[in-house]
Amino acid sequence: MFHIRRRHAHDDFAHEERRGRHGHRHEHGHGHGRGRSRVFDYGELRLVILALIAERPRHGYEIIKAIEDRLGGAYAPSPGVVYPSLSMLEDLGHVAVAAAEGGRKRHTITDAGRAWLEANASALKAVSARMDEVSRAPTNNPPPAILRAMENVKLALRMRLSQSPLTTKEADDIAASLDAAATRIGRI
């Protein structure tokens, strides 16, 4: 049976890259300890993303939602995994990027991307079959919308904290916002 383990957004991408550099799989879970395997092995997420873009040009959020839907809500890749994968596909020349409404980037497949998909058709078929299996399997995971929202909050916090130091007022405002959200969630 194929199981799903949620990881920190940055762990999925970093884990994928570590595996690629060393040629084998590391199974440390960064404190999650549920003993379940990942949804995608090395390079498979990029393959799935490119296949989705081959269907039609897409924004990053549309890709996240399409994968979540394809997996029956069992998993939704975080922006911290999808956007670096899109950048890598662009760097490889497999997608072209054009600015669209609202400043969002629309990704389209290139001829090189189509050739790469064709060369990896058997791998895509295998990961598609596994995705179908995951979508049919019952899960005890929180709803994907909640997982995605949690990842978005963590990413927003990391991005803001990596910028200039917070003033006391900014720190208090962020803490108050988080406390208010926690209070509202507790009342639901």
Backbone bond lengths (Angstrom), bond angles and torsions (degrees), N, CA, C in turn:
res aa  C-N    CA-C-N  psi(-1)  N-CA   C-N-CA  omega(-1)  CA-C   N-CA-C  phi
1 M - - - 1.456 - - 1.517 108.96 -
2 F 1.281 117.52 136.84 1.458 122.86 179.46 1.512 108.43 -88.83
3 H 1.320 117.36 125.95 1.459 122.15 -178.98 1.516 110.24 -111.36
4 I 1.309 114.84 163.03 1.455 121.38 -178.67 1.512 109.60 -120.55
5 R 1.314 117.20 135.62 1.456 121.74 172.90 1.510 107.59 -125.98
6 R 1.317 116.97 128.16 1.456 121.52 175.05 1.508 108.28 -78.99
7 R 1.285 117.26 137.79 1.448 124.38 176.85 1.507 108.15 -124.09
8 H 1.322 115.29 168.46 1.466 118.58 170.93 1.515 107.10 -62.67
9 A 1.315 116.74 145.60 1.461 120.87 -177.56 1.517 111.78 -53.61
10 H 1.322 116.71 -44.16 1.461 118.77 -177.71 1.512 111.12 -71.72
11 D 1.321 119.13 -23.44 1.455 121.42 179.77 1.517 111.45 -69.96
12 D 1.352 118.60 -38.80 1.453 120.77 -179.85 1.520 110.54 -58.73
13 F 1.328 116.32 -49.49 1.448 119.41 -176.95 1.521 110.98 -69.47
14 A 1.333 116.54 -44.73 1.465 119.79 -179.98 1.516 110.45 -64.13
15 H 1.326 117.44 -39.69 1.456 121.12 179.30 1.526 109.74 -62.46
16 E 1.326 115.95 -43.19 1.452 120.00 179.59 1.524 110.37 -61.32
17 E 1.318 116.51 -42.61 1.454 120.04 -179.43 1.527 111.72 -68.20
18 R 1.345 117.79 -40.00 1.469 120.08 177.97 1.513 110.74 -61.61
19 R 1.317 116.46 -41.12 1.450 119.24 -178.41 1.524 109.60 -64.24
20 G 1.315 116.51 -41.06 1.455 120.19 -179.42 1.514 112.66 -63.92
21 R 1.320 117.37 -40.01 1.461 120.43 -179.47 1.511 112.38 -68.27
22 H 1.326 116.69 -37.36 1.461 119.89 -173.90 1.523 113.11 -100.32
23 G 1.337 117.19 -8.78 1.451 120.52 175.04 1.517 115.30 76.70
24 H 1.307 118.78 8.23 1.457 120.47 176.43 1.517 109.57 -145.55
25 R 1.287 114.48 171.47 1.452 120.27 -172.72 1.513 111.22 -97.84
26 H 1.333 117.10 130.32 1.457 122.83 173.39 1.514 107.18 -95.71
27 E 1.312 118.33 140.30 1.453 120.31 -177.30 1.517 113.30 -115.85
28 H 1.311 119.30 28.16 1.451 119.31 175.18 1.522 108.09 -79.16
29 G 1.334 115.91 141.57 1.452 119.30 -171.50 1.506 114.18 -110.41
30 H 1.316 119.51 9.66 1.462 121.88 177.40 1.521 111.36 53.13
31 G 1.331 115.93 44.83 1.447 120.20 174.23 1.509 115.04 87.94
32 H 1.307 118.50 -0.75 1.458 119.22 -179.40 1.520 110.77 -82.62
33 G 1.308 118.46 -37.55 1.437 124.64 170.16 1.512 117.54 50.13
34 R 1.293 119.35 31.09 1.460 119.81 179.38 1.515 112.09 -92.01
35 G 1.326 116.92 -8.01 1.453 120.48 175.97 1.521 114.61 68.74
36 R 1.293 118.70 22.54 1.459 121.44 179.43 1.520 109.45 -102.84
37 S 1.325 115.89 157.19 1.458 119.53 -178.83 1.522 110.57 -88.53
38 R 1.326 114.97 169.26 1.452 122.17 -178.90 1.519 110.67 -77.39
39 V 1.319 115.57 161.53 1.457 120.27 177.10 1.521 109.89 -71.11
40 F 1.337 116.80 -44.61 1.453 120.89 -176.70 1.520 110.17 -120.76
41 D 1.334 116.16 137.35 1.450 121.22 172.01 1.520 108.79 -83.22
42 Y 1.319 116.36 177.39 1.461 122.32 -176.46 1.531 111.81 -51.04
43 G 1.312 115.92 125.14 1.458 122.65 175.09 1.509 115.65 82.21
44 E 1.333 117.95 -14.24 1.459 119.86 -176.00 1.524 112.65 -68.88
45 L 1.316 118.09 -37.53 1.455 119.61 179.65 1.526 109.99 -61.97
46 R 1.321 117.61 -43.50 1.468 119.92 177.67 1.528 110.68 -60.65
47 L 1.323 116.75 -38.11 1.460 121.13 178.98 1.529 110.49 -64.61
48 V 1.316 117.13 -45.17 1.459 121.94 178.54 1.529 110.39 -63.69
49 I 1.325 116.72 -44.33 1.468 120.66 178.88 1.524 110.22 -59.52
50 L 1.320 116.95 -45.39 1.461 119.92 -179.25 1.530 110.89 -65.18
51 A 1.315 117.72 -38.28 1.463 120.52 177.61 1.529 110.94 -63.27
52 L 1.327 116.87 -39.00 1.469 120.20 177.13 1.526 111.02 -65.13
53 I 1.317 116.35 -40.42 1.472 120.11 178.39 1.524 110.61 -67.72
54 A 1.338 116.61 -32.57 1.471 119.86 177.63 1.529 110.65 -64.73
55 E 1.351 117.20 -31.43 1.467 120.54 177.66 1.525 110.69 -63.95
56 R 1.343 115.12 -43.29 1.463 121.86 177.98 1.525 107.64 -170.39
57 P 1.334 118.06 152.95 1.465 120.11 177.17 1.532 110.17 -58.52
58 R 1.348 115.64 143.66 1.463 119.68 -175.55 1.520 111.68 -144.45
59 H 1.345 113.41 154.93 1.458 122.84 169.28 1.525 107.65 -87.88
60 G 1.325 116.88 163.41 1.455 121.31 178.89 1.512 113.31 -56.58
61 Y 1.329 117.52 -45.41 1.456 119.96 -179.13 1.530 111.33 -63.02
62 E 1.336 117.11 -37.63 1.462 120.56 177.92 1.520 110.93 -62.48
63 I 1.323 116.73 -34.76 1.462 121.52 178.40 1.524 110.03 -68.18
64 I 1.329 116.53 -45.35 1.464 120.82 177.89 1.524 109.58 -57.29
65 K 1.309 116.86 -48.03 1.467 121.78 -177.96 1.527 110.89 -65.39
66 A 1.328 118.15 -40.05 1.470 121.23 -179.68 1.528 111.01 -64.07
67 I 1.336 117.11 -40.84 1.472 120.16 178.48 1.521 109.88 -67.32
68 E 1.324 116.42 -43.74 1.465 120.53 177.71 1.536 110.30 -57.93
69 D 1.321 116.95 -46.03 1.464 121.10 179.33 1.521 111.14 -63.90
70 R 1.324 116.66 -43.12 1.471 121.41 -179.02 1.521 111.47 -62.19
71 L 1.335 116.66 -32.35 1.464 121.03 -179.51 1.529 111.51 -92.98
72 G 1.307 117.08 15.61 1.448 121.15 175.56 1.514 113.72 61.74
73 G 1.342 116.59 28.16 1.453 120.52 179.32 1.516 114.08 81.50
74 A 1.327 117.68 1.83 1.468 121.03 -177.63 1.525 112.42 -74.29
75 Y 1.323 117.52 -21.20 1.464 121.48 -177.71 1.513 108.34 -158.68
76 A 1.321 115.29 141.14 1.459 121.92 173.16 1.517 107.11 -133.55
77 P 1.323 118.13 117.16 1.461 118.82 178.97 1.521 110.11 -64.73
78 S 1.306 116.09 144.38 1.461 120.34 -178.51 1.527 110.50 -81.36
79 P 1.326 116.51 159.22 1.466 120.04 175.02 1.530 111.66 -57.63
80 G 1.331 116.51 -32.03 1.459 120.85 -179.83 1.517 113.80 -67.57
81 V 1.318 117.36 -10.97 1.466 122.47 175.90 1.530 109.82 -106.13
82 V 1.317 116.58 -42.70 1.468 120.66 -174.47 1.523 112.17 -69.49
83 Y 1.334 117.64 -46.80 1.465 118.70 -175.75 1.532 113.47 -65.72
84 P 1.330 119.95 -41.16 1.473 118.16 173.57 1.535 112.22 -62.83
85 S 1.337 117.09 -34.52 1.468 119.79 177.27 1.530 110.50 -65.39
86 L 1.329 116.72 -40.51 1.464 120.21 176.71 1.530 110.88 -63.21
87 S 1.318 116.43 -40.72 1.472 119.98 177.72 1.519 110.55 -62.65
88 M 1.322 116.40 -40.46 1.462 119.62 179.36 1.533 110.40 -65.62
89 L 1.335 117.26 -42.02 1.469 120.22 177.52 1.526 110.77 -61.80
90 E 1.321 116.42 -37.25 1.465 119.85 176.54 1.523 110.42 -66.27
91 D 1.332 116.91 -45.54 1.462 121.08 179.24 1.530 111.74 -60.22
92 L 1.339 116.53 -34.73 1.462 121.23 179.39 1.529 112.18 -77.17
93 G 1.334 116.87 -10.18 1.454 121.28 -178.81 1.518 113.22 82.55
94 H 1.333 117.42 16.21 1.462 121.17 -178.70 1.523 112.96 -87.28
95 V 1.339 116.94 -20.63 1.461 120.81 175.45 1.523 108.64 -134.02
96 A 1.315 113.37 154.39 1.463 121.16 172.07 1.520 106.41 -114.14
97 V 1.319 115.84 148.25 1.454 120.83 -175.94 1.518 109.38 -119.30
98 A 1.323 114.63 134.78 1.465 120.89 175.97 1.517 107.68 -130.72
99 A 1.317 115.83 141.83 1.465 120.03 175.98 1.521 108.14 -71.01
100 A 1.309 114.76 139.40 1.466 120.43 178.76 1.522 108.39 -125.43
101 E 1.317 116.19 -170.55 1.456 121.17 -178.52 1.523 110.67 -54.20
102 G 1.317 115.75 144.18 1.464 120.85 178.17 1.514 114.31 70.21
103 G 1.320 118.01 13.15 1.455 120.60 178.74 1.519 114.14 77.13
104 R 1.329 117.49 2.41 1.463 120.14 178.93 1.518 109.70 -73.89
105 K 1.316 115.21 153.22 1.457 120.19 179.83 1.526 109.78 -95.65
106 R 1.321 115.88 129.95 1.464 121.36 175.73 1.525 107.02 -103.62
107 H 1.329 115.15 126.91 1.461 122.02 -177.09 1.526 110.04 -101.63
108 T 1.325 115.77 132.64 1.461 121.78 176.02 1.520 108.21 -125.10
109 I 1.325 115.76 149.97 1.462 120.09 -178.24 1.531 109.62 -78.82
110 T 1.323 115.96 147.18 1.460 122.26 177.23 1.532 108.78 -102.66
111 D 1.325 116.32 173.01 1.464 120.14 175.64 1.525 110.41 -60.73
112 A 1.334 117.00 -39.14 1.468 120.14 178.05 1.532 110.48 -63.90
113 G 1.330 116.25 -36.54 1.460 120.24 177.29 1.517 111.97 -66.03
114 R 1.325 116.72 -41.80 1.470 120.43 177.53 1.530 110.43 -62.70
115 A 1.315 116.23 -41.14 1.473 119.79 178.81 1.524 110.39 -63.89
116 W 1.333 117.17 -40.50 1.468 120.67 179.31 1.524 110.64 -65.64
117 L 1.333 117.13 -39.96 1.469 120.31 176.03 1.528 110.75 -61.35
118 E 1.319 116.85 -44.68 1.467 120.73 179.10 1.515 111.10 -62.17
119 A 1.335 116.58 -41.62 1.467 120.40 179.91 1.531 111.96 -67.38
120 N 1.324 116.70 -22.19 1.466 121.32 -178.20 1.530 111.88 -114.16
121 A 1.317 116.69 27.24 1.467 121.38 -177.04 1.526 112.05 -59.57
122 S 1.324 117.92 -40.17 1.475 119.10 -178.93 1.527 110.91 -68.29
123 A 1.318 117.91 -37.30 1.468 120.88 177.55 1.527 110.04 -66.69
124 L 1.325 117.10 -39.68 1.461 120.92 177.97 1.526 110.59 -64.96
125 K 1.318 116.63 -40.50 1.465 120.46 177.94 1.528 110.31 -62.10
126 A 1.322 117.91 -41.53 1.462 121.73 -179.70 1.523 111.58 -66.42
127 V 1.334 117.53 -45.35 1.466 119.61 -179.53 1.530 110.06 -69.10
128 S 1.314 118.50 -33.07 1.462 121.44 176.65 1.527 110.53 -64.42
129 A 1.330 116.93 -41.32 1.464 120.43 178.31 1.528 110.17 -64.27
130 R 1.323 116.43 -40.51 1.472 120.12 179.08 1.529 110.55 -66.91
131 M 1.326 116.93 -38.43 1.466 120.44 177.19 1.532 110.30 -62.85
132 D 1.329 116.70 -39.56 1.461 120.24 176.91 1.519 110.49 -62.07
133 E 1.335 116.44 -40.70 1.470 121.28 178.44 1.529 110.46 -63.08
134 V 1.320 116.88 -43.75 1.466 121.29 179.60 1.526 110.07 -62.61
135 S 1.312 117.06 -41.86 1.468 120.04 -177.08 1.522 111.67 -64.80
136 R 1.326 117.18 -25.26 1.464 120.74 179.46 1.523 112.95 -89.44
137 A 1.324 117.83 -16.85 1.468 121.58 -175.75 1.526 110.60 -80.99
138 P 1.340 116.77 136.42 1.469 118.78 175.24 1.525 110.44 -69.50
139 T 1.327 116.88 146.01 1.461 120.67 178.95 1.514 110.39 -131.19
140 N 1.308 115.53 159.11 1.458 122.30 174.16 1.521 110.37 -108.62
141 N 1.319 116.73 14.85 1.458 121.02 -178.10 1.523 110.77 -72.49
142 P 1.327 116.90 152.04 1.471 119.05 172.15 1.527 109.06 -60.32
143 P 1.318 117.29 157.12 1.470 119.54 178.66 1.530 111.12 -55.56
144 P 1.332 116.85 141.98 1.460 121.11 -178.31 1.517 113.76 -55.51
145 A 1.325 117.81 -35.39 1.463 119.78 -179.72 1.530 110.30 -61.13
146 I 1.326 117.10 -38.20 1.468 120.44 178.88 1.516 110.08 -70.23
147 L 1.330 117.68 -43.99 1.470 120.27 178.63 1.526 110.86 -60.17
148 R 1.342 115.95 -42.76 1.466 119.74 -179.65 1.528 110.21 -64.26
149 A 1.333 116.80 -42.32 1.465 120.32 179.57 1.526 110.80 -63.92
150 M 1.325 116.96 -40.24 1.473 120.09 177.86 1.530 110.45 -61.71
151 E 1.319 116.29 -44.28 1.465 120.37 179.50 1.528 110.59 -64.17
152 N 1.330 116.86 -38.70 1.470 120.11 179.06 1.518 111.33 -63.83
153 V 1.351 117.27 -41.12 1.469 120.38 177.91 1.528 109.71 -63.69
154 K 1.333 117.03 -45.69 1.473 119.62 -179.68 1.524 111.10 -61.74
155 L 1.334 116.48 -42.19 1.459 120.21 -179.88 1.529 110.51 -64.97
156 A 1.335 117.55 -44.27 1.466 120.93 179.22 1.528 110.48 -61.32
157 L 1.326 117.30 -41.80 1.464 120.27 178.40 1.526 111.38 -64.29
158 R 1.337 116.21 -46.46 1.476 119.44 179.58 1.519 111.15 -60.31
159 M 1.335 116.60 -42.90 1.461 120.07 -178.97 1.523 110.66 -64.97
160 R 1.318 117.49 -44.59 1.472 120.20 -179.09 1.521 110.55 -66.89
161 L 1.324 117.59 -41.90 1.466 120.41 -178.22 1.530 112.14 -70.11
162 S 1.325 117.32 -20.37 1.467 119.72 178.55 1.525 112.01 -83.77
163 Q 1.336 116.61 -10.75 1.452 120.81 177.67 1.525 108.83 -83.01
164 S 1.299 116.66 -152.86 1.460 121.59 -179.59 1.532 110.01 -61.47
165 P 1.332 116.88 153.56 1.470 119.49 179.06 1.530 111.09 -58.04
166 L 1.316 114.61 146.29 1.465 120.21 179.56 1.516 110.54 -75.69
167 T 1.315 114.73 142.89 1.462 118.50 169.92 1.527 106.92 -77.27
168 T 1.303 116.55 167.87 1.466 120.30 178.00 1.517 110.14 -60.68
169 K 1.334 117.53 -41.49 1.464 120.99 179.61 1.525 111.01 -64.68
170 E 1.329 117.81 -43.22 1.464 120.54 179.17 1.525 110.89 -62.45
171 A 1.320 117.11 -43.57 1.467 121.06 178.54 1.527 110.22 -62.44
172 D 1.326 116.37 -42.86 1.468 120.03 178.48 1.532 111.13 -64.47
173 D 1.334 117.62 -40.68 1.466 121.42 179.10 1.532 111.34 -63.44
174 I 1.325 116.50 -44.36 1.472 120.27 178.82 1.528 109.87 -63.39
175 A 1.322 116.89 -46.90 1.464 120.32 179.41 1.530 111.11 -61.21
176 A 1.336 117.27 -41.00 1.466 120.69 178.90 1.531 110.88 -64.01
177 S 1.325 116.78 -41.10 1.470 120.25 178.03 1.520 111.11 -61.98
178 L 1.327 116.46 -44.93 1.472 120.50 179.40 1.522 110.84 -65.78
179 D 1.333 117.21 -42.25 1.468 120.85 178.27 1.527 111.08 -63.01
180 A 1.333 117.37 -41.28 1.471 120.89 179.34 1.526 110.48 -64.48
181 A 1.331 116.69 -41.54 1.467 120.24 177.89 1.527 110.35 -62.83
182 A 1.325 116.76 -43.21 1.470 120.57 179.14 1.522 110.81 -61.88
183 T 1.301 116.80 -40.62 1.471 121.15 179.33 1.527 110.59 -64.35
184 R 1.353 116.57 -45.51 1.466 120.31 178.95 1.529 110.70 -62.73
185 I 1.316 117.27 -42.38 1.472 120.95 179.98 1.531 109.66 -62.91
186 G 1.316 117.14 -40.81 1.463 121.16 179.44 1.516 113.55 -63.53
187 R 1.308 117.05 -23.53 1.467 121.39 -179.00 1.521 113.63 -89.25
188 I 1.310 116.21 -11.75 1.484 120.08 -177.43 1.527 109.56 -73.80
